Amino acid sequence: MSLQLQSSYNKDLGQWELTAKGEVDISTAPQLREVLDGAYREVKADIFLRLDELTYIDSTGLGVIIGAFGRMQESKNRITLINPKDNIKKLLSITNLDRILCSEI
Amino acid sequence: MTDILKFSVPGKPEYVGTVRLAVSSLANCAGFDVEAVEDIKVAVSEACTNVVCHCKPECERFYEVACELGDGRIIISVMDNAGGYDVSKYQIPAIEQPKEGGLGIFIIKALMDEVDIFSELGLGTSIKMVKYLNRI
């Protein structure tokens, strides 16, 4: 029940590439918020968040992503979720967040 | 014939994951398929998260999770005494303007077969969630 986050800025493409592994819930969502906000404060660019190894996310985690999405919209930047597992796809679909956060689904 | 299991849980974020694992293990043993176990896991976690988020410092430090197994279903009740809220003021989240909060109850209702919320202002809230075996 932990969350590992990695972030790197791809200068060639001018975008953030983040990876989340583990679980995002009420106890780990603040970590996700810190990494998303920290990256965006450093360089205002689009964020691609890889979820291949994220096994669980709940409404607090989705809320953090929605918050980042809202703040990034002011500068016309986007946050995109890449390759979520089926259980996470289901939540994104129920909440209709797939329409705004997942270009690939 | 039903079995009832009760957990008394401190209202702290770090224990929501423990409840999630315990209840998904119960649902798995009760014969729910992988997708249904996942639904139950998310719904219980959301209900616990609601309690932890709304637990004021002066409220009781524990909440209760009760699981009733049997008769082809699982009934999970999450009960707190965190002061309650006005259920009629709950608004379904607007799809076009997503907000950071308010998704929890929406997700619970989407994933479980039956959901009842009882809340009494000044006292507490109880969320009762039912999932049936073999329901498509």
gemmi code that builds the backbone of each chain (N, CA, C; Angstrom):
import gemmi

chains = {
    "A": [
        ("MET", (0.827, -1.201, 0.000), (0.000, 0.000, 0.000), (0.861, 1.251, 0.000)),
        ("SER", (1.738, 1.293, -0.983), (2.547, 2.506, -1.055), (2.516, 3.021, -2.486)),
        ("LEU", (3.045, 4.184, -2.652), (3.051, 4.807, -3.970), (4.474, 5.255, -4.296)),
        ("GLN", (4.932, 4.852, -5.468), (6.238, 5.340, -5.931), (6.011, 6.221, -7.157)),
        ("LEU", (6.639, 7.386, -7.126), (6.468, 8.339, -8.227), (7.827, 8.732, -8.795)),
        ("GLN", (7.891, 8.801, -10.101), (9.108, 9.288, -10.751), (8.706, 10.379, -11.731)),
        ("SER", (9.532, 11.395, -11.843), (9.221, 12.428, -12.828), (10.491, 12.871, -13.544)),
        ("SER", (10.362, 13.095, -14.826), (11.495, 13.656, -15.572), (10.949, 14.549, -16.689)),
        ("TYR", (11.684, 15.602, -16.951), (11.261, 16.538, -17.988), (11.983, 16.197, -19.290)),
        ("ASN", (11.228, 15.932, -20.331), (11.806, 15.606, -21.635), (11.988, 16.919, -22.417)),
        ("LYS", (13.242, 17.355, -22.439), (13.518, 18.669, -23.066), (13.233, 18.642, -24.565)),
        ("ASP", (13.531, 17.498, -25.206), (13.340, 17.405, -26.661), (11.872, 17.588, -27.038)),
        ("LEU", (11.001, 16.938, -26.259), (9.570, 17.016, -26.570), (8.879, 18.149, -25.808)),
        ("GLY", (9.586, 18.718, -24.838), (9.005, 19.812, -24.052), (7.820, 19.354, -23.222)),
        ("GLN", (7.966, 18.179, -22.578), (6.857, 17.665, -21.776), (7.373, 16.894, -20.559)),
        ("TRP", (6.515, 16.847, -19.545), (6.823, 16.070, -18.348), (6.411, 14.618, -18.557)),
        ("GLU", (7.268, 13.699, -18.115), (6.919, 12.275, -18.165), (6.996, 11.722, -16.751)),
        ("LEU", (5.819, 11.420, -16.214), (5.732, 10.942, -14.830), (5.265, 9.490, -14.819)),
        ("THR", (5.729, 8.748, -13.822), (5.302, 7.358, -13.663), (4.794, 7.163, -12.234)),
        ("ALA", (3.609, 6.541, -12.111), (3.065, 6.234, -10.783), (2.947, 4.722, -10.638)),
        ("LYS", (3.521, 4.182, -9.552), (3.433, 2.736, -9.278), (2.830, 2.538, -7.904)),
        ("GLY", (1.979, 1.523, -7.759), (1.421, 1.229, -6.441), (-0.022, 1.670, -6.328)),
        ("GLU", (-0.361, 2.313, -5.200), (-1.745, 2.671, -4.928), (-1.865, 4.143, -4.548)),
        ("VAL", (-2.882, 4.800, -5.097), (-3.182, 6.172, -4.668), (-4.492, 6.144, -3.893)),
        ("ASP", (-4.425, 6.498, -2.635), (-5.654, 6.662, -1.852), (-5.468, 7.858, -0.928)),
        ("ILE", (-6.332, 7.964, 0.078), (-6.302, 9.158, 0.929), (-4.950, 9.337, 1.626)),
        ("SER", (-4.225, 8.227, 1.853), (-2.948, 8.362, 2.561), (-1.791, 8.711, 1.621)),
        ("THR", (-1.921, 8.370, 0.331), (-0.808, 8.643, -0.593), (-1.115, 9.769, -1.595)),
        ("ALA", (-2.374, 10.207, -1.672), (-2.737, 11.268, -2.628), (-1.905, 12.552, -2.439)),
        ("PRO", (-1.565, 12.940, -1.180), (-0.736, 14.149, -1.026), (0.617, 14.047, -1.748)),
        ("GLN", (1.194, 12.831, -1.811), (2.461, 12.641, -2.545), (2.269, 12.943, -4.026)),
        ("LEU", (1.154, 12.442, -4.578), (0.867, 12.663, -6.000), (0.693, 14.156, -6.269)),
        ("ARG", (-0.036, 14.827, -5.358), (-0.263, 16.262, -5.520), (1.070, 17.020, -5.520)),
        ("GLU", (1.955, 16.627, -4.595), (3.245, 17.311, -4.462), (4.076, 17.155, -5.742)),
        ("VAL", (4.102, 15.934, -6.279), (4.921, 15.693, -7.476), (4.329, 16.405, -8.698)),
        ("LEU", (2.996, 16.337, -8.863), (2.362, 17.006, -10.008), (2.556, 18.519, -9.931)),
        ("ASP", (2.280, 19.076, -8.741), (2.393, 20.531, -8.595), (3.844, 20.982, -8.688)),
        ("GLY", (4.750, 20.179, -8.095), (6.172, 20.517, -8.112), (6.706, 20.572, -9.534)),
        ("ALA", (6.347, 19.565, -10.330), (6.809, 19.517, -11.716), (6.288, 20.730, -12.476)),
        ("TYR", (5.009, 20.989, -12.296), (4.396, 22.074, -13.082), (4.914, 23.449, -12.661)),
        ("ARG", (5.270, 23.574, -11.359), (5.868, 24.838, -10.892), (7.232, 25.052, -11.538)),
        ("GLU", (7.961, 23.931, -11.710), (9.322, 24.015, -12.260), (9.281, 24.411, -13.747)),
        ("VAL", (8.506, 23.666, -14.526), (8.352, 23.997, -15.958), (6.884, 23.827, -16.321)),
        ("LYS", (6.284, 24.874, -16.837), (4.878, 24.782, -17.251), (4.818, 24.096, -18.612)),
        ("ALA", (4.481, 22.817, -18.607), (4.418, 22.029, -19.840), (3.376, 20.926, -19.661)),
        ("ASP", (3.026, 20.279, -20.768), (2.083, 19.157, -20.679), (2.672, 18.049, -19.810)),
        ("ILE", (1.787, 17.321, -19.119), (2.231, 16.215, -18.266), (1.640, 14.907, -18.791)),
        ("PHE", (2.504, 13.919, -18.996), (2.058, 12.574, -19.356), (2.322, 11.671, -18.155)),
        ("LEU", (1.247, 11.112, -17.603), (1.362, 10.307, -16.387), (1.146, 8.828, -16.740)),
        ("ARG", (2.218, 8.048, -16.645), (2.129, 6.618, -16.979), (1.563, 5.845, -15.791)),
        ("LEU", (0.534, 5.026, -16.071), (-0.134, 4.303, -14.989), (-0.017, 2.785, -15.141)),
        ("ASP", (0.923, 2.303, -15.971), (1.050, 0.851, -16.234), (1.077, 0.020, -14.945)),
        ("GLU", (1.774, 0.556, -13.926), (1.950, -0.220, -12.699), (1.188, 0.375, -11.521)),
        ("LEU", (0.193, 1.198, -11.835), (-0.673, 1.706, -10.768), (-1.820, 0.706, -10.604)),
        ("THR", (-1.938, 0.123, -9.404), (-2.933, -0.935, -9.216), (-4.248, -0.422, -8.644)),
        ("TYR", (-4.220, 0.782, -8.059), (-5.434, 1.272, -7.406), (-5.429, 2.790, -7.343)),
        ("ILE", (-6.577, 3.385, -7.606), (-6.732, 4.835, -7.381), (-8.168, 5.060, -6.904)),
        ("ASP", (-8.354, 6.027, -6.028), (-9.715, 6.310, -5.568), (-10.062, 7.771, -5.853)),
        ("SER", (-11.178, 8.226, -5.278), (-11.651, 9.575, -5.612), (-10.681, 10.662, -5.148)),
        ("THR", (-9.927, 10.400, -4.082), (-8.982, 11.433, -3.647), (-7.854, 11.574, -4.676)),
        ("GLY", (-7.396, 10.436, -5.228), (-6.362, 10.473, -6.271), (-6.888, 11.120, -7.536)),
        ("LEU", (-8.116, 10.749, -7.913), (-8.718, 11.359, -9.101), (-8.900, 12.858, -8.879)),
        ("GLY", (-9.255, 13.227, -7.626), (-9.425, 14.638, -7.291), (-8.133, 15.424, -7.472)),
        ("VAL", (-7.020, 14.816, -7.083), (-5.713, 15.471, -7.244), (-5.437, 15.711, -8.734)),
        ("ILE", (-5.749, 14.714, -9.557), (-5.508, 14.844, -11.005), (-6.445, 15.908, -11.602)),
        ("ILE", (-7.706, 15.930, -11.145), (-8.651, 16.944, -11.619), (-8.153, 18.339, -11.239)),
        ("GLY", (-7.627, 18.469, -10.006), (-7.097, 19.753, -9.543), (-5.954, 20.222, -10.436)),
        ("ALA", (-5.037, 19.297, -10.747), (-3.900, 19.640, -11.617), (-4.409, 20.015, -13.005)),
        ("PHE", (-5.369, 19.248, -13.499), (-5.963, 19.520, -14.812), (-6.516, 20.956, -14.857)),
        ("GLY", (-7.235, 21.341, -13.794), (-7.837, 22.669, -13.724), (-6.788, 23.769, -13.727)),
        ("ARG", (-5.740, 23.577, -12.905), (-4.703, 24.617, -12.819), (-3.931, 24.732, -14.128)),
        ("MET", (-3.739, 23.577, -14.801), (-2.961, 23.581, -16.046), (-3.745, 24.194, -17.210)),
        ("GLN", (-5.067, 24.116, -17.100), (-5.906, 24.665, -18.179), (-5.685, 26.161, -18.378)),
        ("GLU", (-5.365, 26.862, -17.253), (-5.143, 28.310, -17.347), (-4.015, 28.628, -18.326)),
        ("SER", (-3.021, 27.743, -18.415), (-1.894, 27.958, -19.334), (-2.011, 27.087, -20.580)),
        ("LYS", (-3.204, 26.566, -20.798), (-3.478, 25.727, -21.987), (-2.615, 24.462, -22.027)),
        ("ASN", (-2.179, 23.994, -20.860), (-1.445, 22.724, -20.829), (-2.406, 21.612, -20.455)),
        ("ARG", (-1.969, 20.365, -20.743), (-2.842, 19.221, -20.504), (-2.141, 18.179, -19.648)),
        ("ILE", (-2.942, 17.407, -18.933), (-2.415, 16.224, -18.261), (-3.084, 15.016, -18.911)),
        ("THR", (-2.284, 14.037, -19.311), (-2.811, 12.859, -20.000), (-2.393, 11.596, -19.258)),
        ("LEU", (-3.361, 10.719, -19.030), (-3.071, 9.446, -18.350), (-2.777, 8.378, -19.400)),
        ("ILE", (-1.661, 7.669, -19.224), (-1.250, 6.684, -20.212), (-1.374, 5.269, -19.640)),
        ("ASN", (-2.033, 4.404, -20.390), (-2.103, 2.971, -20.113), (-2.613, 2.574, -18.718)),
        ("PRO", (-3.767, 3.091, -18.304), (-4.313, 2.655, -17.015), (-4.808, 1.214, -17.072)),
        ("LYS", (-4.727, 0.503, -15.952), (-5.232, -0.878, -15.887), (-6.766, -0.859, -15.988)),
        ("ASP", (-7.338, -2.044, -16.250), (-8.786, -2.132, -16.484), (-9.621, -1.586, -15.324)),
        ("ASN", (-9.193, -1.898, -14.070), (-9.980, -1.432, -12.921), (-9.972, 0.100, -12.839)),
        ("ILE", (-8.853, 0.696, -13.235), (-8.764, 2.162, -13.195), (-9.521, 2.769, -14.385)),
        ("LYS", (-9.443, 2.071, -15.536), (-10.222, 2.511, -16.707), (-11.709, 2.573, -16.359)),
        ("LYS", (-12.167, 1.578, -15.593), (-13.586, 1.525, -15.225), (-13.978, 2.768, -14.415)),
        ("LEU", (-13.127, 3.144, -13.447), (-13.415, 4.333, -12.636), (-13.392, 5.606, -13.483)),
        ("LEU", (-12.432, 5.674, -14.397), (-12.334, 6.852, -15.273), (-13.561, 6.954, -16.167)),
        ("SER", (-14.069, 5.791, -16.566), (-15.247, 5.766, -17.424), (-16.506, 6.173, -16.640)),
        ("ILE", (-16.659, 5.617, -15.425), (-17.819, 5.941, -14.583), (-17.900, 7.434, -14.332)),
        ("THR", (-16.746, 8.033, -14.073), (-16.713, 9.448, -13.713), (-16.599, 10.348, -14.949)),
        ("ASN", (-16.517, 9.720, -16.128), (-16.383, 10.450, -17.400), (-15.063, 11.206, -17.534)),
        ("LEU", (-14.136, 10.915, -16.634), (-12.854, 11.620, -16.694), (-12.011, 11.128, -17.868)),
        ("ASP", (-12.348, 9.920, -18.388), (-11.589, 9.416, -19.551), (-11.679, 10.379, -20.732)),
        ("ARG", (-12.801, 11.086, -20.813), (-12.990, 12.009, -21.949), (-11.987, 13.161, -21.935)),
        ("ILE", (-11.613, 13.585, -20.729), (-10.708, 14.743, -20.678), (-9.269, 14.376, -20.336)),
        ("LEU", (-9.080, 13.154, -19.804), (-7.730, 12.817, -19.326), (-7.025, 11.729, -20.126)),
        ("CYS", (-7.768, 11.002, -20.966), (-7.157, 9.853, -21.634), (-7.351, 9.978, -23.142)),
        ("SER", (-6.339, 10.454, -23.818), (-6.474, 10.607, -25.260), (-6.430, 9.258, -25.971)),
        ("GLU", (-5.838, 8.250, -25.294), (-5.598, 6.980, -25.973), (-6.724, 5.960, -25.796)),
        ("ILE", (-7.625, 6.213, -24.838), (-8.670, 5.204, -24.588), (-9.760, 5.322, -25.643)),
    ],
    "B": [
        ("MET", (-28.807, -18.019, 6.656), (-27.691, -18.005, 7.613), (-26.656, -16.974, 7.178)),
        ("THR", (-26.406, -16.027, 8.027), (-25.407, -15.012, 7.671), (-24.343, -14.918, 8.775)),
        ("ASP", (-23.166, -14.494, 8.350), (-22.083, -14.219, 9.301), (-21.834, -12.723, 9.297)),
        ("ILE", (-21.571, -12.191, 10.469), (-21.291, -10.750, 10.556), (-19.893, -10.529, 11.141)),
        ("LEU", (-19.123, -9.712, 10.452), (-17.793, -9.342, 10.952), (-17.769, -7.836, 11.151)),
        ("LYS", (-17.205, -7.391, 12.256), (-17.151, -5.953, 12.531), (-15.724, -5.511, 12.802)),
        ("PHE", (-15.403, -4.372, 12.233), (-14.086, -3.787, 12.474), (-14.298, -2.417, 13.107)),
        ("SER", (-13.513, -2.114, 14.111), (-13.495, -0.764, 14.661), (-12.183, -0.138, 14.222)),
        ("VAL", (-12.293, 0.981, 13.501), (-11.118, 1.507, 12.809), (-10.813, 2.942, 13.249)),
        ("PRO", (-9.559, 3.227, 13.577), (-9.216, 4.626, 13.881), (-9.447, 5.508, 12.648)),
        ("GLY", (-9.960, 6.712, 12.860), (-10.271, 7.600, 11.728), (-9.047, 8.262, 11.137)),
        ("LYS", (-8.075, 7.447, 10.735), (-6.819, 7.974, 10.171), (-6.626, 7.440, 8.752)),
        ("PRO", (-6.052, 8.258, 7.855), (-5.887, 7.851, 6.452), (-5.145, 6.528, 6.273)),
        ("GLU", (-4.161, 6.276, 7.112), (-3.309, 5.089, 6.902), (-4.035, 3.765, 7.111)),
        ("TYR", (-5.229, 3.780, 7.738), (-5.933, 2.513, 7.957), (-6.996, 2.212, 6.899)),
        ("VAL", (-7.242, 3.165, 5.994), (-8.239, 2.921, 4.941), (-7.798, 1.745, 4.065)),
        ("GLY", (-6.515, 1.671, 3.775), (-5.986, 0.573, 2.961), (-6.137, -0.780, 3.645)),
        ("THR", (-6.020, -0.796, 4.960), (-6.167, -2.043, 5.719), (-7.604, -2.554, 5.611)),
        ("VAL", (-8.574, -1.645, 5.762), (-9.987, -2.032, 5.633), (-10.242, -2.549, 4.218)),
        ("ARG", (-9.689, -1.839, 3.245), (-9.868, -2.219, 1.831), (-9.398, -3.656, 1.592)),
        ("LEU", (-8.218, -3.965, 2.118), (-7.666, -5.312, 1.925), (-8.495, -6.357, 2.650)),
        ("ALA", (-8.907, -6.051, 3.878), (-9.672, -7.016, 4.676), (-11.012, -7.324, 3.999)),
        ("VAL", (-11.714, -6.284, 3.543), (-13.038, -6.498, 2.956), (-12.925, -7.173, 1.587)),
        ("SER", (-11.895, -6.834, 0.822), (-11.765, -7.508, -0.484), (-11.408, -8.974, -0.290)),
        ("SER", (-10.653, -9.277, 0.750), (-10.342, -10.670, 1.058), (-11.621, -11.438, 1.424)),
        ("LEU", (-12.478, -10.809, 2.227), (-13.764, -11.427, 2.605), (-14.625, -11.685, 1.366)),
        ("ALA", (-14.706, -10.680, 0.491), (-15.538, -10.792, -0.716), (-15.001, -11.890, -1.630)),
        ("ASN", (-13.710, -11.992, -1.698), (-13.078, -13.037, -2.507), (-13.439, -14.422, -1.961)),
        ("CYS", (-13.332, -14.585, -0.655), (-13.660, -15.871, -0.018), (-15.145, -16.190, -0.181)),
        ("ALA", (-15.980, -15.146, -0.249), (-17.429, -15.362, -0.379), (-17.828, -15.742, -1.803)),
        ("GLY", (-16.866, -15.730, -2.725), (-17.150, -16.216, -4.078), (-17.409, -15.154, -5.123)),
        ("PHE", (-17.190, -13.896, -4.790), (-17.374, -12.834, -5.797), (-16.252, -12.911, -6.828)),
        ("ASP", (-16.577, -12.580, -8.081), (-15.537, -12.625, -9.119), (-14.611, -11.410, -8.988)),
        ("VAL", (-13.553, -11.442, -9.793), (-12.498, -10.433, -9.647), (-13.041, -9.011, -9.791)),
        ("GLU", (-13.925, -8.807, -10.769), (-14.447, -7.456, -10.998), (-15.335, -6.999, -9.840)),
        ("ALA", (-16.150, -7.926, -9.324), (-17.028, -7.571, -8.204), (-16.206, -7.281, -6.947)),
        ("VAL", (-15.151, -8.055, -6.728), (-14.273, -7.807, -5.573), (-13.667, -6.409, -5.687)),
        ("GLU", (-13.262, -6.070, -6.898), (-12.672, -4.746, -7.130), (-13.699, -3.637, -6.853)),
        ("ASP", (-14.951, -3.855, -7.294), (-16.018, -2.874, -7.041), (-16.228, -2.674, -5.536)),
        ("ILE", (-16.294, -3.803, -4.820), (-16.528, -3.756, -3.365), (-15.371, -3.030, -2.674)),
        ("LYS", (-14.163, -3.362, -3.132), (-12.944, -2.765, -2.564), (-12.961, -1.236, -2.709)),
        ("VAL", (-13.295, -0.785, -3.910), (-13.322, 0.666, -4.163), (-14.436, 1.327, -3.350)),
        ("ALA", (-15.621, 0.705, -3.345), (-16.767, 1.305, -2.645), (-16.493, 1.442, -1.146)),
        ("VAL", (-15.956, 0.388, -0.535), (-15.664, 0.436, 0.906), (-14.611, 1.498, 1.191)),
        ("SER", (-13.623, 1.525, 0.344), (-12.548, 2.505, 0.523), (-13.083, 3.933, 0.434)),
        ("GLU", (-13.994, 4.155, -0.518), (-14.580, 5.494, -0.670), (-15.395, 5.872, 0.569)),
        ("ALA", (-16.141, 4.901, 1.098), (-16.965, 5.180, 2.280), (-16.068, 5.522, 3.477)),
        ("CYS", (-14.969, 4.773, 3.634), (-14.033, 5.039, 4.742), (-13.346, 6.392, 4.547)),
        ("THR", (-12.993, 6.687, 3.306), (-12.331, 7.961, 3.007), (-13.244, 9.134, 3.369)),
        ("ASN", (-14.541, 8.977, 3.074), (-15.513, 10.018, 3.438), (-15.491, 10.281, 4.936)),
        ("VAL", (-15.455, 9.194, 5.722), (-15.443, 9.352, 7.181), (-14.175, 10.089, 7.611)),
        ("VAL", (-13.040, 9.635, 7.095), (-11.756, 10.215, 7.516), (-11.684, 11.694, 7.118)),
        ("CYS", (-12.194, 12.017, 5.921), (-12.158, 13.407, 5.447), (-13.036, 14.321, 6.292)),
        ("HIS", (-14.187, 13.784, 6.744), (-15.142, 14.633, 7.452), (-15.047, 14.513, 8.962)),
        ("CYS", (-14.075, 13.748, 9.414), (-13.929, 13.540, 10.855), (-13.307, 14.791, 11.474)),
        ("LYS", (-14.125, 15.501, 12.250), (-13.614, 16.712, 12.906), (-12.788, 16.289, 14.122)),
        ("PRO", (-11.874, 17.170, 14.539), (-10.996, 16.794, 15.660), (-11.763, 16.383, 16.900)),
        ("GLU", (-12.924, 17.013, 17.116), (-13.641, 16.727, 18.363), (-14.498, 15.459, 18.281)),
        ("CYS", (-14.622, 14.879, 17.060), (-15.493, 13.707, 16.936), (-14.790, 12.471, 17.477)),
        ("GLU", (-15.548, 11.447, 17.637), (-14.981, 10.192, 18.137), (-13.878, 9.725, 17.211)),
        ("ARG", (-12.907, 9.050, 17.737), (-11.727, 8.719, 16.944), (-11.879, 7.418, 16.153)),
        ("PHE", (-12.959, 6.693, 16.370), (-13.126, 5.421, 15.671), (-14.415, 5.399, 14.854)),
        ("TYR", (-14.398, 4.640, 13.772), (-15.637, 4.368, 13.062), (-15.755, 2.858, 12.895)),
        ("GLU", (-16.930, 2.405, 12.513), (-17.162, 0.961, 12.463), (-17.496, 0.496, 11.047)),
        ("VAL", (-16.903, -0.620, 10.670), (-17.230, -1.235, 9.377), (-17.793, -2.624, 9.687)),
        ("ALA", (-19.039, -2.868, 9.277), (-19.676, -4.167, 9.516), (-19.940, -4.858, 8.187)),
        ("CYS", (-19.561, -6.129, 8.084), (-19.785, -6.898, 6.854), (-20.683, -8.072, 7.171)),
        ("GLU", (-21.781, -8.175, 6.431), (-22.704, -9.291, 6.627), (-22.648, -10.174, 5.385)),
        ("LEU", (-22.240, -11.409, 5.584), (-22.081, -12.341, 4.463), (-23.144, -13.419, 4.517)),
        ("GLY", (-23.722, -13.735, 3.360), (-24.703, -14.809, 3.315), (-25.871, -14.438, 2.441)),
        ("ASP", (-26.764, -15.423, 2.178), (-27.944, -15.209, 1.338), (-27.562, -14.648, -0.041)),
        ("GLY", (-26.400, -15.067, -0.537), (-25.996, -14.663, -1.877), (-25.641, -13.202, -2.024)),
        ("ARG", (-25.198, -12.598, -0.942), (-24.849, -11.174, -1.028), (-23.885, -10.807, 0.091)),
        ("ILE", (-23.284, -9.618, -0.068), (-22.501, -9.036, 1.021), (-23.091, -7.657, 1.310)),
        ("ILE", (-23.311, -7.401, 2.573), (-23.807, -6.082, 2.985), (-22.709, -5.442, 3.824)),
        ("ILE", (-22.278, -4.276, 3.418), (-21.223, -3.588, 4.163), (-21.778, -2.268, 4.662)),
        ("SER", (-21.644, -2.050, 5.955), (-22.096, -0.776, 6.536), (-20.902, -0.063, 7.144)),
        ("VAL", (-20.760, 1.196, 6.789), (-19.693, 2.019, 7.367), (-20.377, 3.099, 8.191)),
        ("MET", (-20.139, 3.050, 9.507), (-20.874, 3.940, 10.419), (-19.927, 4.820, 11.222)),
        ("ASP", (-20.251, 6.116, 11.251), (-19.388, 7.008, 12.032), (-20.246, 7.877, 12.939)),
        ("ASN", (-19.578, 8.555, 13.851), (-20.303, 9.575, 14.620), (-19.564, 10.899, 14.475)),
        ("ALA", (-19.358, 11.249, 13.193), (-18.579, 12.450, 12.855), (-19.450, 13.689, 12.683)),
        ("GLY", (-20.704, 13.621, 13.100), (-21.525, 14.839, 13.073), (-22.603, 14.887, 12.007)),
        ("GLY", (-22.525, 13.968, 11.039), (-23.561, 13.889, 10.006), (-23.562, 15.068, 9.048)),
        ("TYR", (-24.390, 14.953, 8.024), (-24.543, 16.047, 7.058), (-25.923, 15.961, 6.435)),
        ("ASP", (-26.308, 17.006, 5.722), (-27.626, 17.048, 5.111), (-27.586, 16.299, 3.774)),
        ("VAL", (-28.099, 15.062, 3.766), (-28.021, 14.205, 2.578), (-28.708, 14.859, 1.375)),
        ("SER", (-29.777, 15.644, 1.647), (-30.531, 16.248, 0.529), (-29.698, 17.291, -0.223)),
        ("LYS", (-28.611, 17.758, 0.405), (-27.781, 18.780, -0.255), (-26.700, 18.170, -1.146)),
        ("TYR", (-26.654, 16.822, -1.168), (-25.650, 16.176, -2.022), (-25.975, 16.448, -3.486)),
        ("GLN", (-24.953, 16.853, -4.243), (-25.148, 17.129, -5.671), (-24.333, 16.149, -6.494)),
        ("ILE", (-24.954, 15.612, -7.531), (-24.221, 14.733, -8.437), (-23.145, 15.570, -9.141)),
        ("PRO", (-21.913, 15.051, -9.207), (-20.856, 15.852, -9.845), (-21.183, 16.173, -11.304)),
        ("ALA", (-20.906, 17.423, -11.718), (-21.146, 17.824, -13.107), (-20.016, 17.306, -13.988)),
        ("ILE", (-20.382, 16.567, -15.015), (-19.389, 15.931, -15.876), (-18.541, 16.967, -16.608)),
        ("GLU", (-19.185, 18.034, -17.042), (-18.459, 19.020, -17.849), (-17.521, 19.891, -17.015)),
        ("GLN", (-17.819, 19.997, -15.726), (-16.951, 20.815, -14.876), (-16.486, 19.986, -13.687)),
        ("PRO", (-15.523, 19.086, -13.920), (-15.087, 18.212, -12.832), (-14.441, 19.004, -11.689)),
        ("LYS", (-14.777, 18.586, -10.471), (-14.207, 19.244, -9.292), (-13.397, 18.220, -8.509)),
        ("GLU", (-12.570, 18.731, -7.610), (-11.683, 17.830, -6.858), (-12.446, 16.923, -5.897)),
        ("GLY", (-13.552, 17.406, -5.346), (-14.261, 16.620, -4.347), (-15.617, 16.148, -4.845)),
        ("GLY", (-16.289, 15.336, -4.025), (-17.663, 14.954, -4.322), (-17.843, 13.731, -5.192)),
        ("LEU", (-16.726, 13.075, -5.563), (-16.848, 11.903, -6.433), (-17.137, 10.618, -5.662)),
        ("GLY", (-16.788, 10.598, -4.380), (-16.852, 9.360, -3.594), (-18.214, 8.677, -3.614)),
        ("ILE", (-19.260, 9.414, -3.233), (-20.617, 8.840, -3.169), (-21.076, 8.427, -4.570)),
        ("PHE", (-20.732, 9.247, -5.541), (-21.094, 8.955, -6.935), (-20.499, 7.602, -7.364)),
        ("ILE", (-19.237, 7.392, -7.016), (-18.554, 6.137, -7.378), (-19.183, 4.945, -6.634)),
        ("ILE", (-19.468, 5.127, -5.351), (-20.076, 4.036, -4.564), (-21.401, 3.607, -5.207)),
        ("LYS", (-22.229, 4.594, -5.567), (-23.536, 4.280, -6.151), (-23.405, 3.592, -7.504)),
        ("ALA", (-22.344, 3.937, -8.233), (-22.155, 3.321, -9.549), (-21.677, 1.874, -9.435)),
        ("LEU", (-20.959, 1.549, -8.365), (-20.326, 0.227, -8.270), (-21.143, -0.806, -7.494)),
        ("MET", (-21.982, -0.353, -6.569), (-22.713, -1.315, -5.733), (-24.152, -1.471, -6.229)),
        ("ASP", (-24.779, -2.614, -5.898), (-26.148, -2.872, -6.369), (-27.178, -2.035, -5.611)),
        ("GLU", (-26.961, -1.871, -4.317), (-27.876, -1.028, -3.523), (-27.046, -0.182, -2.570)),
        ("VAL", (-27.430, 1.082, -2.442), (-26.720, 1.978, -1.510), (-27.755, 2.812, -0.757)),
        ("ASP", (-27.660, 2.776, 0.574), (-28.533, 3.631, 1.390), (-27.664, 4.475, 2.304)),
        ("ILE", (-27.954, 5.771, 2.343), (-27.187, 6.663, 3.206), (-28.128, 7.266, 4.239)),
        ("PHE", (-27.782, 7.050, 5.505), (-28.562, 7.650, 6.588), (-27.635, 8.607, 7.318)),
        ("SER", (-28.093, 9.836, 7.497), (-27.245, 10.777, 8.215), (-28.095, 11.636, 9.119)),
        ("GLU", (-27.611, 11.823, 10.324), (-28.336, 12.677, 11.249), (-27.408, 13.780, 11.722)),
        ("LEU", (-27.820, 15.021, 11.433), (-26.980, 16.163, 11.802), (-26.714, 16.172, 13.300)),
        ("GLY", (-25.491, 16.380, 13.664), (-25.108, 16.399, 15.077), (-24.689, 15.031, 15.582)),
        ("LEU", (-25.041, 13.988, 14.829), (-24.681, 12.640, 15.278), (-23.674, 11.998, 14.320)),
        ("GLY", (-24.184, 11.368, 13.280), (-23.244, 10.688, 12.389), (-23.915, 10.185, 11.130)),
        ("THR", (-23.152, 9.413, 10.375), (-23.605, 8.933, 9.071), (-23.385, 7.432, 8.983)),
        ("SER", (-24.280, 6.775, 8.268), (-24.115, 5.357, 8.010), (-24.357, 5.127, 6.515)),
        ("ILE", (-23.399, 4.474, 5.871), (-23.574, 4.113, 4.460), (-23.699, 2.599, 4.398)),
        ("LYS", (-24.830, 2.134, 3.858), (-25.054, 0.690, 3.731), (-24.984, 0.330, 2.256)),
        ("MET", (-24.100, -0.615, 1.938), (-23.873, -0.985, 0.532), (-24.092, -2.482, 0.358)),
        ("VAL", (-24.791, -2.855, -0.697), (-25.072, -4.265, -0.940), (-24.549, -4.667, -2.318)),
        ("LYS", (-23.911, -5.838, -2.380), (-23.518, -6.405, -3.667), (-24.009, -7.856, -3.680)),
        ("TYR", (-24.681, -8.220, -4.770), (-25.212, -9.574, -4.897), (-24.253, -10.455, -5.689)),
        ("LEU", (-24.194, -11.716, -5.302), (-23.440, -12.696, -6.083), (-24.204, -12.977, -7.368)),
        ("ASN", (-23.461, -13.231, -8.446), (-24.079, -13.645, -9.703), (-25.060, -12.648, -10.292)),
        ("ARG", (-24.887, -11.369, -9.991), (-25.744, -10.387, -10.659), (-24.926, -9.715, -11.761)),
        ("ILE", (-25.488, -9.688, -12.963), (-24.749, -9.100, -14.087), (-25.053, -7.616, -14.169)),
    ],
}
model = gemmi.Model(1)
for chain_id, residues in chains.items():
    chain = gemmi.Chain(chain_id)
    for i, (resn, *xyz) in enumerate(residues, 1):
        res = gemmi.Residue()
        res.name, res.seqid = resn, gemmi.SeqId(i, " ")
        for name, pos in zip(("N", "CA", "C"), xyz):
            atom = gemmi.Atom()
            atom.name, atom.element = name, gemmi.Element(name[0])
            atom.pos, atom.b_iso = gemmi.Position(*pos), 0.0
            res.add_atom(atom)
        chain.add_residue(res)
    model.add_chain(chain)
structure = gemmi.Structure()
structure.add_model(model)
structure.setup_entities()
